[in-house]
Amino acid sequence: MTTGSVNMYRRTCRRVGLDRNPMRRREDRVQTMVAAALALVFLILVPLLVMSVGARVYRTETAVVQAKTAQLHQVDATVTETGKAPLYAPIMPAKVQWKDADGVVHTDDYQSTTVVSPGQSVTVWLNGANKIVEPPSSTQALSKAVLLTSGALFGAMLLVVGCYFTLRRSLDRRRLRMWEMEWATADLRWGSHS
């Protein structure tokens, strides 16, 4: 180790309260040790929350999407007419037409997320009643898993930080009482020498 790295190591230890400074009180050491323990707890909680909450939500939402997808089917439809796309939404209204397995022609409104023109073929999703529905989401499971896992991590972080600041406030009060007591003792000693 070089002298610079030794000095940096000592400075870091002193800043986090891990040096052998005789001026550090017991409360200072308790605060440092509790902060380290809470950081370790949080670092252990992160993978546990991700694996338990995130994985469970992802599996559940994937099963929901698969169940919805099983109730739907795709058909190729032909655009018969288009409407004017509103400026505020990236959707182009259109009417589409398709034939079912029995050869019956169906016509329904369709909201395209791309520009379509009459005569163009588009793939639409239908429910059991042959009505056009939104296609199953390929990102729903991951989105919900990330959202709920982030919420759980944020809650765990708030809990850990709240515990630390509650302890710190309690220790600060105790340090203040000790500081006042030491000043009173010093005042008695110094005042008696006059």
N, C-alpha and C positions, 0 to 999 in steps of 0.2 A: 504494500500500500504506500502511496506517495503521501507526502506531508499535506498536500491540498485535499486529498480524499479523506485523510484522518480528521483534518479540521472541519470538513463538511459533515462528516459523521458525528463529530462532537457537537457541532452547532445544531444539527437535526435532533440529536438526543436531548439537548438542552431545551430546544423549542417545544418539544412534545412532552417534556417533564420526566425524561428517563435518566437524567444525570443524578449524581449523588450530592446535589447542592444541599447544604445543611439548612438553608433558609426555606426550603420547601417544607410545608407542613404536611401532616398526615392527610388532611383534607385534599391537598393538591395531588398527592399520590393516589388517593381513592378516586378522584375525578379522572385522572389519567387512565387508571386501570379500568374503570367503568366505561370510559369512552372507547378504549381498545376492545373490551368485551362486547359492547353494543355494536361496534363496527364488525367484529367477527360474527356476531349473531346475524346481522344484516347480510353479510356475505354468504352465510350458510343458507339464509332464508331465500335469497334470490334464486338459486337453482331449484330449490324445493318448490317454490311457488310456480316457477316456470314449468317444471315437470308435472306438478299436480294440477294446478288450475289451468294452465295453458293447454296441456295435452288433453285433459278431460273435456274442456270446452271445444277444442278442435275436433276431437272424435265425435262428440255429440252433434255439433253443427254439421260435420261431414255426413253423418247418418241422416240428419234432417234434410239436407240438400239432396242426398241420394234417394230418399223416400219421395220427395217432391218430384224429382226427375223421373222416377219410375211411373208416376201418374201422368206424365206428359209424353207427347210424341212430336216429332218434327215432320213437317211437310214442306215441299217446295211450292211456293205460290207465285203467281204472276201479278205484278202491279198493274192495275187497270186505270187508276187515276191518282194524281198527287195534288196535295194542297200546298199552301204557302207556309213555309217554316217561320215560326215567330222569331223575332230578333233576340228574345231573352232566353230561349231554350234551344239546345242543339238537337231538335227533333223535327223530322219532316213527316207530316201526316199524309197517309196514303190509303187507298182502298186496294185490297188484294183479293185474288180469287184462286181457289184450289179445288181439286176433286178428292173426295174421300175414297176409301177402299171399295165402296159400293158404286162409285161413279157419280155420286151426287155432287153437284157444283155448289160450293159455299163462297160467300163474299162477306168480308168483314173489314173493319177499320184497323189500320196498322200504323204504329208509330216507329218510323225508321230513324236510326241514329246516324245514318249516312244519307247522302243525296241519292235518290232513286228517280227513275223515269218510267213512264208507262211502257209496258212490255218487258220490263226487266224482271228477272227471277230472283226471289228472296226466300230465305229459309225462315219459317215461322214455327213457333212452339204452340201446340194446342193442348187443351185439357180434355177430359173425358167427354165434355159436351161440345166438342169441336169449336171452342172459342179461343181466340188468340190470347195468350198470356205472356208475361215476361219470361225470358229464358232463365234457366236456373243459374244462380250466381256461382262463378268459379272461385270467387275470393271471399265469400261470406264467412266461411268457417275460419279462415286465417284472420280476417279482420276482427271478428268477435273474440277470437283467442288472444290476439295482440291487445285489443282494447281492455278486456277483463284482466288479463295478466298485468298490464300496465297499471290498472286501478289497484290491483292487489299489491303490487310493488310500491306504489305511491302510498297506500295505506300503511304498509309495513315500515316504510321510511318515516312517515309521520309519527308512527308509534315509537320507533327507535329514537328519533330526534326529540320527541316530547318527553320520553323517559330521561334522556340526557339533560335537557334543559330544566326539568323538574329537579333532578338531582343537583345540578349546578346551582340552581337558585337556593336550594336547601343548604348546600355547602357554603355558598356565598354569605348567607345569613349567619351561619356558624362562624365563618372566618371574620365577619364584621364584629360579632360579639367578642370573639377572642382578641381582635385588634383593639377594641375599646377597653377590654379588661387589661390588656398589656399596657396601654397608654395610661390607664388609671394607676396601675402598679408603678410605672415609670414616673408618673407625676408625684406619687407618694415618696419614692426614693429620691428623686431629684429635688423635690420641694423640701425635704428634711435636711438637706445639706446647706441650706441658706442660713 
